[in-house]
C-alpha cells in the first residue's frame, strides 16, 4: 500500500503538475488536428523526456497521450471529423447533437465520461495487469479472426436505414484494406500501378475523407453567414452551469453504460493490435443494443458519446498492460513508450514491477492525475474550440478545414498519395452517403480487415500443422474461439430478436 | 424524378469488385485467400442490390441536383488544390486555393474582401508550413516555384 501512496505523491509534486498542465493543451491540439495522431504527439515528446528524470518523463508521456485522445473528440463533435481513429463513433451522435444546438452539452458530457473511463482504466491497469496480460497472451490467430468477426457484427448497428447497404459498405472497407503488402506471404496486391499503395491505405486518410470532406462540401452549400447559421445551431439555453449539469447528468444517467463501455475499452486495449479505433465502435454498438430506445442512436443520443469516450480513455491504460507486464507493445503508442522506457534505462517486462516498482507505479498512478487535469482543461478547451469554429464565417471555415485535412492526411506518412486518396474517399463518401450508405461500416471494415486477414491466414497455417487435411478445425476447437463464436452469433442475431421483441411490444 | 439508390449502389459495388478482380495477379495462396472471398462477397452483394432495385427499390433524392454553384466551386477547387500542389508546391497551391475558395464563397466580391481573403490564406498557410517544417520536420511537396 505504501508504494501506491508514494507513487501518488510523486505524481502530485508541483513540478509534475506544472509540466502536465503545460503539455495537456498541446496534446489536445495535436489530437484535435485530423491526421495528427496521439502516436505522433507522444513520439515528438519522447526525445525531450531524455533530459528529464524517468518519473517526470513518463508522467509527461501519460499527460500528452490522454490529452491527444481527448482532443480527438472535439472535431468529431463539432465538424464530424474524428481527430483520432479512437473518436470514429463519437461522430455518430456527437455531430447530430451539434446540429441540434447541443454542442457544448456534448463537450461537457464527454468530459465526465472520459473521467470515469480513465479512472476505471487506471484501476484496471494497477489492479489487474498481470491476470489480464495472461488472458491476452492466450489470443492466437484464430481468436483474433473471431474478434474481427465479432467486430463486423456491429455493422447492423451502424448501417442506418439499410442493413444490406451496411453489409456492402463493410465488405467494401474489407476490400480496400487488402491494398498493399499481404500480411502473410508478402504479395504486393491491388496497387493499380501506384507505387505508394505498396504500404497500404492509410486509415486516417480514409477517415478524414469519408467523414469530413462530405460535411465540408455540405457546409459550402450555404456560405452566407457563419457555420452557426448554416447548420441551424442555436445558442444553447441556460448558462454554463446548466450545460455542465446536463453533461454530468448525461454521463451518469446510465452508469451501467459508463462502466460497461470502460471495461470494453480496457479489455480491447489490452489485446495487441486492437485499440481505441475498435473499442469505441464495440462500446457504441453494445450501448445501442442494450438501450430501450435504439432508434435514437445516430440522432444525437448522449449515451452514444458517453459509451465511445469512456471506452477510448480506458483503452489508453489497457494498451499499457502487455507493455508493462510482458514487454510487448500492444499499440503504436505503447511502442513509442517502449522507446521512452529504454531511453530511461528501464527494460519493459516483469523487472519493472520489482527493480523499478516506484517508477512503474508512479507512471500508472499518473493516469489518474493526467486524466483529471485533461478533463478540467478539456472543458475550457472544448468551449474555446467551439467558439472559434462558431465565430468563423463559412467562407473562411471551409478552406481552413480543407487545409487541415490536406496537412493531416499528408503528415501521417509524408506521402502525398494519401492526400489524393483522402480526397477521392471524400468524393466517394459524398456519393455513397447520398445513396444511403453509412460511412461507419466502411471504416469498420477497413479497421478490422487486416486483423481478420492475418488471423485467417495464420490460423490456417497453424491448423495445417495441428489438423492436417482439415485446417479450418482450428477455428472451432479452441475454448476462447468457441466463446467468441457464441458471442458473435448472439451479436449477429440480436437485431432480429430486438426487432421482433419491439414488434410484439407494439401489438 | 427520384433516384433508385439500390441500383446505383449495386453498380458501384460491382465496379469495385471488378476493379479488384482485374488487379488479381499471380499471388501466392496466402495472399489470395482473403481478398478472393471478399471480392466474391462484394460482387454477390452488388448483384443482390441490383435485384432489390428491381423488386423493392429504395428511392432517394437526386443529390446531383442539390449541388449549387458554391458547392461545385468548392469541390472543383479542392481537387485542383490537391492535384496542383505536387507541381507548384504545397505553399503556393494552398495560398491560391484558400484565397480562391474564400472568394467564390463570399457574398460580396470587392477589393477589400479579396485582400482580407488573401491575408487569411497567406497567414494560415504560413503558420502551418512554418510549424510543420521548422519544428515537426514534416516537409511538404515543393513545386517549380518553391
Interface residues (C-beta under 8 A of the other chain):
Chain A: X44 X161 X162 X164 X165 X167 X168 X171 X172 X174 X175 X178 X182 X184 X185 X186 X187 X189 X190 X191 X192 X213 X216 X217 X218 X220 X221 X222 X223 X224 X394 X395 X396 X398 X399 X400 X402 X403 X404 X406 X407 X410 X411 X414 X416 X419 X420 X423 X426 X427 X431 X432 X434 X435 X436 X437 X452 X453 X456 X457 X460 X461
Chain B: X3 X5 X6 X8 X9 X12 X13 X16 X17 X19 X20 X23 X24 X25 X27 X28 X29 X30 X31 X32 X33 X34 X35 X38 X39 X41 X42 X45 X46 X48 X49 X52 X58 X60 X61 X63 X66 X67 X68 X70 X71 X73 X74 X75 X78 X79 X81 X82 X83 X85 X86 X94 X97 X98 X101 X102 X105 X106 X107 X117 X120 X121 X124 X125 X128 X132 X136 X138 X139 X140 X141
